[in-house]
Amino acid sequence: MKDQTNRTGQHTHERIEQPQPFTPAVTKTMVREHAFALYRDKLNHDQPLTLEDWVLAEKDLVKEMQTSGLPT
């Protein structure tokens, strides 16, 4: 995500594309669904997901998969 400053001095955010997952056997769709569940409030206020949001969603998804016994 790129931060930019507009004329009023407020930061604006550019939308970024969802990155490819780093974890084998985890798809973009799985991460997207998990991210939308985690960040529902943020998305309802028209705030884009940042790269950090995508990475944290993937890490959280993998952790949930490991604790539930699903293969990763």
Distance bins in CASP14 RR format, pairs under 12 A and 6 or more apart:
PFRMAT RR
TARGET T0000
AUTHOR 0000-0000-0000
RMODE 2
METHOD distances of the structure
MODEL  1
1 11 0 0 0 0 0 1 0 0 0 0 0
1 12 0 0 0 0 0 1 0 0 0 0 0
1 13 1 0 1 0 0 0 0 0 0 0 0
1 14 1 0 0 1 0 0 0 0 0 0 0
1 15 1 0 0 1 0 0 0 0 0 0 0
1 16 1 0 1 0 0 0 0 0 0 0 0
1 17 0 0 0 0 0 1 0 0 0 0 0
1 18 0 0 0 0 0 1 0 0 0 0 0
1 19 0 0 0 0 0 1 0 0 0 0 0
1 47 0 0 0 0 0 1 0 0 0 0 0
1 48 1 0 0 1 0 0 0 0 0 0 0
1 49 0 0 0 0 1 0 0 0 0 0 0
1 50 1 0 1 0 0 0 0 0 0 0 0
1 51 1 0 1 0 0 0 0 0 0 0 0
1 52 1 0 0 1 0 0 0 0 0 0 0
1 53 0 0 0 0 1 0 0 0 0 0 0
1 54 0 0 0 0 1 0 0 0 0 0 0
1 55 0 0 0 0 0 1 0 0 0 0 0
2 11 0 0 0 0 0 1 0 0 0 0 0
2 12 0 0 0 0 1 0 0 0 0 0 0
2 13 1 0 0 1 0 0 0 0 0 0 0
2 14 1 0 1 0 0 0 0 0 0 0 0
2 15 0 0 0 0 1 0 0 0 0 0 0
2 16 1 0 0 1 0 0 0 0 0 0 0
2 48 0 0 0 0 0 1 0 0 0 0 0
2 50 0 0 0 0 1 0 0 0 0 0 0
2 51 0 0 0 0 1 0 0 0 0 0 0
3 9 0 0 0 0 0 1 0 0 0 0 0
3 10 0 0 0 0 0 1 0 0 0 0 0
3 11 1 0 1 0 0 0 0 0 0 0 0
3 12 1 0 0 1 0 0 0 0 0 0 0
3 13 1 0 0 1 0 0 0 0 0 0 0
3 14 0 0 0 0 1 0 0 0 0 0 0
3 16 0 0 0 0 0 1 0 0 0 0 0
3 48 0 0 0 0 0 1 0 0 0 0 0
3 50 0 0 0 0 1 0 0 0 0 0 0
3 51 0 0 0 0 0 1 0 0 0 0 0
4 10 0 0 0 0 1 0 0 0 0 0 0
4 11 1 0 0 1 0 0 0 0 0 0 0
4 12 1 0 1 0 0 0 0 0 0 0 0
4 13 1 0 0 1 0 0 0 0 0 0 0
4 14 1 0 0 1 0 0 0 0 0 0 0
5 11 1 0 0 1 0 0 0 0 0 0 0
5 12 1 0 0 1 0 0 0 0 0 0 0
5 13 0 0 0 0 0 1 0 0 0 0 0
6 12 1 0 1 0 0 0 0 0 0 0 0
6 13 0 0 0 0 0 1 0 0 0 0 0
11 47 0 0 0 0 0 1 0 0 0 0 0
11 50 0 0 0 0 0 1 0 0 0 0 0
12 46 0 0 0 0 0 1 0 0 0 0 0
12 47 0 0 0 0 0 1 0 0 0 0 0
12 48 0 0 0 0 0 1 0 0 0 0 0
13 42 0 0 0 0 0 1 0 0 0 0 0
13 45 0 0 0 0 0 1 0 0 0 0 0
13 46 0 0 0 0 0 1 0 0 0 0 0
13 47 1 0 0 1 0 0 0 0 0 0 0
13 48 1 0 1 0 0 0 0 0 0 0 0
13 49 0 0 0 0 1 0 0 0 0 0 0
13 50 1 0 0 1 0 0 0 0 0 0 0
13 51 0 0 0 0 0 1 0 0 0 0 0
13 52 0 0 0 0 0 1 0 0 0 0 0
13 53 0 0 0 0 0 1 0 0 0 0 0
14 47 0 0 0 0 0 1 0 0 0 0 0
14 48 1 0 0 1 0 0 0 0 0 0 0
14 49 0 0 0 0 0 1 0 0 0 0 0
14 50 0 0 0 0 0 1 0 0 0 0 0
14 51 0 0 0 0 0 1 0 0 0 0 0
15 43 0 0 0 0 0 1 0 0 0 0 0
15 46 0 0 0 0 0 1 0 0 0 0 0
15 47 0 0 0 0 1 0 0 0 0 0 0
15 48 1 0 1 0 0 0 0 0 0 0 0
15 49 0 0 0 0 1 0 0 0 0 0 0
15 50 0 0 0 0 1 0 0 0 0 0 0
15 51 0 0 0 0 0 1 0 0 0 0 0
15 53 0 0 0 0 0 1 0 0 0 0 0
15 54 0 0 0 0 0 1 0 0 0 0 0
16 48 1 0 0 1 0 0 0 0 0 0 0
16 49 1 0 0 1 0 0 0 0 0 0 0
16 50 1 0 0 1 0 0 0 0 0 0 0
16 51 1 0 0 1 0 0 0 0 0 0 0
16 52 0 0 0 0 0 1 0 0 0 0 0
16 53 0 0 0 0 1 0 0 0 0 0 0
16 54 0 0 0 0 1 0 0 0 0 0 0
16 55 0 0 0 0 0 1 0 0 0 0 0
17 28 0 0 0 0 1 0 0 0 0 0 0
17 32 0 0 0 0 0 1 0 0 0 0 0
17 48 0 0 0 0 0 1 0 0 0 0 0
17 49 0 0 0 0 0 1 0 0 0 0 0
17 51 0 0 0 0 1 0 0 0 0 0 0
17 54 0 0 0 0 1 0 0 0 0 0 0
18 27 0 0 0 0 0 1 0 0 0 0 0
18 28 1 0 1 0 0 0 0 0 0 0 0
18 29 0 0 0 0 1 0 0 0 0 0 0
18 30 0 0 0 0 0 1 0 0 0 0 0
18 31 1 0 0 1 0 0 0 0 0 0 0
18 32 1 0 0 1 0 0 0 0 0 0 0
18 33 0 0 0 0 0 1 0 0 0 0 0
18 34 0 0 0 0 0 1 0 0 0 0 0
18 35 1 0 0 1 0 0 0 0 0 0 0
18 36 0 0 0 0 0 1 0 0 0 0 0
18 48 0 0 0 0 0 1 0 0 0 0 0
18 49 1 0 0 1 0 0 0 0 0 0 0
18 50 0 0 0 0 0 1 0 0 0 0 0
18 51 0 0 0 0 1 0 0 0 0 0 0
18 53 0 0 0 0 1 0 0 0 0 0 0
18 54 1 0 1 0 0 0 0 0 0 0 0
18 55 0 0 0 0 0 1 0 0 0 0 0
18 57 0 0 0 0 1 0 0 0 0 0 0
18 58 0 0 0 0 1 0 0 0 0 0 0
19 26 0 0 0 0 0 1 0 0 0 0 0
19 28 0 0 0 0 1 0 0 0 0 0 0
19 31 0 0 0 0 1 0 0 0 0 0 0
19 32 0 0 0 0 0 1 0 0 0 0 0
19 35 0 0 0 0 0 1 0 0 0 0 0
19 49 0 0 0 0 0 1 0 0 0 0 0
19 50 0 0 0 0 0 1 0 0 0 0 0
19 51 1 0 0 1 0 0 0 0 0 0 0
19 52 0 0 0 0 0 1 0 0 0 0 0
19 53 0 0 0 0 0 1 0 0 0 0 0
19 54 1 0 1 0 0 0 0 0 0 0 0
19 55 1 0 0 1 0 0 0 0 0 0 0
19 57 0 0 0 0 0 1 0 0 0 0 0
19 58 0 0 0 0 1 0 0 0 0 0 0
20 26 0 0 0 0 1 0 0 0 0 0 0
20 27 0 0 0 0 1 0 0 0 0 0 0
20 28 1 0 0 1 0 0 0 0 0 0 0
20 29 0 0 0 0 0 1 0 0 0 0 0
20 31 0 0 0 0 1 0 0 0 0 0 0
20 32 0 0 0 0 0 1 0 0 0 0 0
20 51 0 0 0 0 0 1 0 0 0 0 0
20 54 0 0 0 0 1 0 0 0 0 0 0
20 55 0 0 0 0 0 1 0 0 0 0 0
20 58 0 0 0 0 1 0 0 0 0 0 0
21 27 1 0 0 1 0 0 0 0 0 0 0
21 28 1 0 0 1 0 0 0 0 0 0 0
21 29 0 0 0 0 1 0 0 0 0 0 0
21 30 1 0 0 1 0 0 0 0 0 0 0
21 31 1 0 1 0 0 0 0 0 0 0 0
21 32 0 0 0 0 1 0 0 0 0 0 0
21 34 0 0 0 0 0 1 0 0 0 0 0
21 35 0 0 0 0 0 1 0 0 0 0 0
21 54 0 0 0 0 1 0 0 0 0 0 0
21 55 0 0 0 0 1 0 0 0 0 0 0
21 57 0 0 0 0 1 0 0 0 0 0 0
21 58 1 0 1 0 0 0 0 0 0 0 0
21 59 0 0 0 0 0 1 0 0 0 0 0
21 61 0 0 0 0 1 0 0 0 0 0 0
21 62 0 0 0 0 1 0 0 0 0 0 0
21 65 0 0 0 0 0 1 0 0 0 0 0
21 72 0 0 0 0 0 1 0 0 0 0 0
22 28 0 0 0 0 0 1 0 0 0 0 0
22 31 0 0 0 0 1 0 0 0 0 0 0
22 54 0 0 0 0 0 1 0 0 0 0 0
22 55 0 0 0 0 1 0 0 0 0 0 0
22 58 1 0 0 1 0 0 0 0 0 0 0
22 59 0 0 0 0 1 0 0 0 0 0 0
22 61 0 0 0 0 0 1 0 0 0 0 0
22 62 0 0 0 0 1 0 0 0 0 0 0
22 72 0 0 0 0 0 1 0 0 0 0 0
23 30 0 0 0 0 1 0 0 0 0 0 0
23 31 0 0 0 0 1 0 0 0 0 0 0
23 34 0 0 0 0 0 1 0 0 0 0 0
23 55 0 0 0 0 0 1 0 0 0 0 0
23 57 0 0 0 0 0 1 0 0 0 0 0
23 58 1 0 0 1 0 0 0 0 0 0 0
23 59 0 0 0 0 1 0 0 0 0 0 0
23 60 0 0 0 0 0 1 0 0 0 0 0
23 61 0 0 0 0 1 0 0 0 0 0 0
23 62 1 0 1 0 0 0 0 0 0 0 0
23 63 0 0 0 0 0 1 0 0 0 0 0
23 65 0 0 0 0 1 0 0 0 0 0 0
23 66 0 0 0 0 0 1 0 0 0 0 0
23 70 0 0 0 0 0 1 0 0 0 0 0
23 71 0 0 0 0 0 1 0 0 0 0 0
23 72 1 0 0 1 0 0 0 0 0 0 0
24 58 0 0 0 0 0 1 0 0 0 0 0
24 62 0 0 0 0 0 1 0 0 0 0 0
24 65 0 0 0 0 0 1 0 0 0 0 0
24 71 0 0 0 0 1 0 0 0 0 0 0
24 72 1 0 0 1 0 0 0 0 0 0 0
25 31 0 0 0 0 0 1 0 0 0 0 0
25 58 0 0 0 0 0 1 0 0 0 0 0
25 61 0 0 0 0 0 1 0 0 0 0 0
25 62 0 0 0 0 1 0 0 0 0 0 0
25 65 0 0 0 0 1 0 0 0 0 0 0
25 66 0 0 0 0 0 1 0 0 0 0 0
25 70 0 0 0 0 1 0 0 0 0 0 0
25 71 1 0 0 1 0 0 0 0 0 0 0
25 72 1 0 1 0 0 0 0 0 0 0 0
26 32 0 0 0 0 0 1 0 0 0 0 0
26 33 0 0 0 0 0 1 0 0 0 0 0
26 34 0 0 0 0 1 0 0 0 0 0 0
26 35 0 0 0 0 0 1 0 0 0 0 0
26 54 0 0 0 0 0 1 0 0 0 0 0
26 57 0 0 0 0 0 1 0 0 0 0 0
26 58 1 0 0 1 0 0 0 0 0 0 0
26 59 0 0 0 0 0 1 0 0 0 0 0
26 60 0 0 0 0 0 1 0 0 0 0 0
26 61 1 0 0 1 0 0 0 0 0 0 0
26 62 1 0 0 1 0 0 0 0 0 0 0
26 63 0 0 0 0 0 1 0 0 0 0 0
26 64 0 0 0 0 0 1 0 0 0 0 0
26 65 1 0 0 1 0 0 0 0 0 0 0
26 66 0 0 0 0 0 1 0 0 0 0 0
26 70 0 0 0 0 0 1 0 0 0 0 0
26 71 0 0 0 0 0 1 0 0 0 0 0
26 72 1 0 0 1 0 0 0 0 0 0 0
27 33 0 0 0 0 1 0 0 0 0 0 0
27 34 0 0 0 0 0 1 0 0 0 0 0
27 58 0 0 0 0 0 1 0 0 0 0 0
27 61 0 0 0 0 0 1 0 0 0 0 0
27 72 0 0 0 0 0 1 0 0 0 0 0
28 34 0 0 0 0 0 1 0 0 0 0 0
28 35 0 0 0 0 0 1 0 0 0 0 0
28 54 0 0 0 0 1 0 0 0 0 0 0
28 57 0 0 0 0 0 1 0 0 0 0 0
28 58 0 0 0 0 1 0 0 0 0 0 0
28 61 0 0 0 0 0 1 0 0 0 0 0
29 35 0 0 0 0 0 1 0 0 0 0 0
29 36 0 0 0 0 0 1 0 0 0 0 0
29 61 0 0 0 0 0 1 0 0 0 0 0
30 36 0 0 0 0 0 1 0 0 0 0 0
30 37 0 0 0 0 0 1 0 0 0 0 0
30 57 0 0 0 0 1 0 0 0 0 0 0
30 58 0 0 0 0 1 0 0 0 0 0 0
30 60 0 0 0 0 0 1 0 0 0 0 0
30 61 1 0 0 1 0 0 0 0 0 0 0
30 62 0 0 0 0 1 0 0 0 0 0 0
30 64 0 0 0 0 0 1 0 0 0 0 0
30 65 0 0 0 0 1 0 0 0 0 0 0
30 70 0 0 0 0 0 1 0 0 0 0 0
30 72 0 0 0 0 0 1 0 0 0 0 0
31 37 0 0 0 0 0 1 0 0 0 0 0
31 38 0 0 0 0 0 1 0 0 0 0 0
31 39 0 0 0 0 0 1 0 0 0 0 0
31 49 0 0 0 0 0 1 0 0 0 0 0
31 53 0 0 0 0 0 1 0 0 0 0 0
31 54 1 0 0 1 0 0 0 0 0 0 0
31 55 0 0 0 0 1 0 0 0 0 0 0
31 56 0 0 0 0 0 1 0 0 0 0 0
31 57 1 0 1 0 0 0 0 0 0 0 0
31 58 1 0 1 0 0 0 0 0 0 0 0
31 59 0 0 0 0 1 0 0 0 0 0 0
31 60 0 0 0 0 1 0 0 0 0 0 0
31 61 1 0 0 1 0 0 0 0 0 0 0
31 62 0 0 0 0 1 0 0 0 0 0 0
31 64 0 0 0 0 0 1 0 0 0 0 0
31 65 0 0 0 0 0 1 0 0 0 0 0
32 38 0 0 0 0 0 1 0 0 0 0 0
32 39 0 0 0 0 0 1 0 0 0 0 0
32 43 0 0 0 0 0 1 0 0 0 0 0
32 49 0 0 0 0 1 0 0 0 0 0 0
32 53 0 0 0 0 0 1 0 0 0 0 0
32 54 0 0 0 0 1 0 0 0 0 0 0
32 57 0 0 0 0 1 0 0 0 0 0 0
32 58 0 0 0 0 1 0 0 0 0 0 0
32 61 0 0 0 0 0 1 0 0 0 0 0
33 39 0 0 0 0 0 1 0 0 0 0 0
33 40 0 0 0 0 0 1 0 0 0 0 0
33 57 0 0 0 0 1 0 0 0 0 0 0
33 58 0 0 0 0 0 1 0 0 0 0 0
33 61 0 0 0 0 1 0 0 0 0 0 0
33 64 0 0 0 0 0 1 0 0 0 0 0
34 40 0 0 0 0 0 1 0 0 0 0 0
34 49 0 0 0 0 0 1 0 0 0 0 0
34 53 0 0 0 0 0 1 0 0 0 0 0
34 54 0 0 0 0 0 1 0 0 0 0 0
34 55 0 0 0 0 0 1 0 0 0 0 0
34 56 0 0 0 0 1 0 0 0 0 0 0
34 57 1 0 1 0 0 0 0 0 0 0 0
34 58 1 0 0 1 0 0 0 0 0 0 0
34 59 0 0 0 0 0 1 0 0 0 0 0
34 60 1 0 0 1 0 0 0 0 0 0 0
34 61 1 0 1 0 0 0 0 0 0 0 0
34 62 0 0 0 0 1 0 0 0 0 0 0
34 63 0 0 0 0 0 1 0 0 0 0 0
34 64 1 0 0 1 0 0 0 0 0 0 0
34 65 0 0 0 0 1 0 0 0 0 0 0
35 42 0 0 0 0 1 0 0 0 0 0 0
35 43 0 0 0 0 1 0 0 0 0 0 0
35 48 0 0 0 0 0 1 0 0 0 0 0
35 49 1 0 0 1 0 0 0 0 0 0 0
35 50 0 0 0 0 0 1 0 0 0 0 0
35 51 0 0 0 0 0 1 0 0 0 0 0
35 52 0 0 0 0 0 1 0 0 0 0 0
35 53 1 0 0 1 0 0 0 0 0 0 0
35 54 1 0 0 1 0 0 0 0 0 0 0
35 55 0 0 0 0 1 0 0 0 0 0 0
35 56 0 0 0 0 1 0 0 0 0 0 0
35 57 1 1 0 0 0 0 0 0 0 0 0
35 58 0 0 0 0 1 0 0 0 0 0 0
35 59 0 0 0 0 0 1 0 0 0 0 0
35 60 0 0 0 0 1 0 0 0 0 0 0
35 61 0 0 0 0 1 0 0 0 0 0 0
36 42 0 0 0 0 1 0 0 0 0 0 0
36 43 1 0 0 1 0 0 0 0 0 0 0
36 44 0 0 0 0 0 1 0 0 0 0 0
36 49 0 0 0 0 1 0 0 0 0 0 0
36 53 0 0 0 0 0 1 0 0 0 0 0
36 54 0 0 0 0 0 1 0 0 0 0 0
36 57 0 0 0 0 1 0 0 0 0 0 0
36 61 0 0 0 0 0 1 0 0 0 0 0
37 43 0 0 0 0 0 1 0 0 0 0 0
37 57 0 0 0 0 1 0 0 0 0 0 0
37 60 0 0 0 0 1 0 0 0 0 0 0
37 61 0 0 0 0 1 0 0 0 0 0 0
37 64 0 0 0 0 0 1 0 0 0 0 0
38 49 0 0 0 0 1 0 0 0 0 0 0
38 53 0 0 0 0 1 0 0 0 0 0 0
38 54 0 0 0 0 0 1 0 0 0 0 0
38 55 0 0 0 0 0 1 0 0 0 0 0
38 56 1 0 0 1 0 0 0 0 0 0 0
38 57 1 0 1 0 0 0 0 0 0 0 0
38 58 0 0 0 0 0 1 0 0 0 0 0
38 59 0 0 0 0 0 1 0 0 0 0 0
38 60 1 0 0 1 0 0 0 0 0 0 0
38 61 0 0 0 0 1 0 0 0 0 0 0
38 64 0 0 0 0 0 1 0 0 0 0 0
39 45 0 0 0 0 0 1 0 0 0 0 0
39 47 0 0 0 0 1 0 0 0 0 0 0
39 48 0 0 0 0 1 0 0 0 0 0 0
39 49 1 0 0 1 0 0 0 0 0 0 0
39 50 0 0 0 0 1 0 0 0 0 0 0
39 52 0 0 0 0 0 1 0 0 0 0 0
39 53 1 0 1 0 0 0 0 0 0 0 0
39 54 0 0 0 0 1 0 0 0 0 0 0
39 56 0 0 0 0 1 0 0 0 0 0 0
39 57 1 0 0 1 0 0 0 0 0 0 0
39 60 0 0 0 0 0 1 0 0 0 0 0
40 47 0 0 0 0 0 1 0 0 0 0 0
40 49 0 0 0 0 0 1 0 0 0 0 0
40 57 0 0 0 0 0 1 0 0 0 0 0
41 47 0 0 0 0 1 0 0 0 0 0 0
42 48 0 0 0 0 1 0 0 0 0 0 0
42 49 1 0 0 1 0 0 0 0 0 0 0
42 50 0 0 0 0 1 0 0 0 0 0 0
42 52 0 0 0 0 0 1 0 0 0 0 0
42 53 1 0 0 1 0 0 0 0 0 0 0
42 56 0 0 0 0 0 1 0 0 0 0 0
42 57 0 0 0 0 0 1 0 0 0 0 0
43 49 1 0 0 1 0 0 0 0 0 0 0
43 53 0 0 0 0 1 0 0 0 0 0 0
43 57 0 0 0 0 0 1 0 0 0 0 0
47 53 0 0 0 0 1 0 0 0 0 0 0
48 54 0 0 0 0 0 1 0 0 0 0 0
49 55 0 0 0 0 0 1 0 0 0 0 0
49 56 0 0 0 0 1 0 0 0 0 0 0
49 57 1 0 0 1 0 0 0 0 0 0 0
49 58 0 0 0 0 0 1 0 0 0 0 0
50 56 0 0 0 0 1 0 0 0 0 0 0
50 57 0 0 0 0 0 1 0 0 0 0 0
51 57 0 0 0 0 0 1 0 0 0 0 0
51 58 0 0 0 0 0 1 0 0 0 0 0
52 58 0 0 0 0 0 1 0 0 0 0 0
52 59 0 0 0 0 0 1 0 0 0 0 0
53 59 0 0 0 0 0 1 0 0 0 0 0
53 60 0 0 0 0 0 1 0 0 0 0 0
54 60 0 0 0 0 0 1 0 0 0 0 0
54 61 0 0 0 0 0 1 0 0 0 0 0
55 61 0 0 0 0 0 1 0 0 0 0 0
55 62 0 0 0 0 0 1 0 0 0 0 0
56 62 0 0 0 0 0 1 0 0 0 0 0
56 63 0 0 0 0 0 1 0 0 0 0 0
57 63 0 0 0 0 0 1 0 0 0 0 0
57 64 0 0 0 0 0 1 0 0 0 0 0
58 64 0 0 0 0 0 1 0 0 0 0 0
58 65 0 0 0 0 0 1 0 0 0 0 0
58 72 0 0 0 0 0 1 0 0 0 0 0
59 65 0 0 0 0 0 1 0 0 0 0 0
59 66 0 0 0 0 0 1 0 0 0 0 0
59 72 0 0 0 0 0 1 0 0 0 0 0
60 66 0 0 0 0 0 1 0 0 0 0 0
60 67 0 0 0 0 0 1 0 0 0 0 0
61 67 0 0 0 0 0 1 0 0 0 0 0
61 68 0 0 0 0 0 1 0 0 0 0 0
61 70 0 0 0 0 1 0 0 0 0 0 0
61 72 0 0 0 0 1 0 0 0 0 0 0
62 68 0 0 0 0 0 1 0 0 0 0 0
62 69 0 0 0 0 0 1 0 0 0 0 0
62 70 0 0 0 0 1 0 0 0 0 0 0
62 71 0 0 0 0 0 1 0 0 0 0 0
62 72 1 0 1 0 0 0 0 0 0 0 0
63 69 0 0 0 0 0 1 0 0 0 0 0
63 70 0 0 0 0 0 1 0 0 0 0 0
63 72 0 0 0 0 1 0 0 0 0 0 0
64 70 0 0 0 0 1 0 0 0 0 0 0
64 72 0 0 0 0 1 0 0 0 0 0 0
65 71 1 0 0 1 0 0 0 0 0 0 0
65 72 1 0 1 0 0 0 0 0 0 0 0
66 72 1 0 0 1 0 0 0 0 0 0 0
END
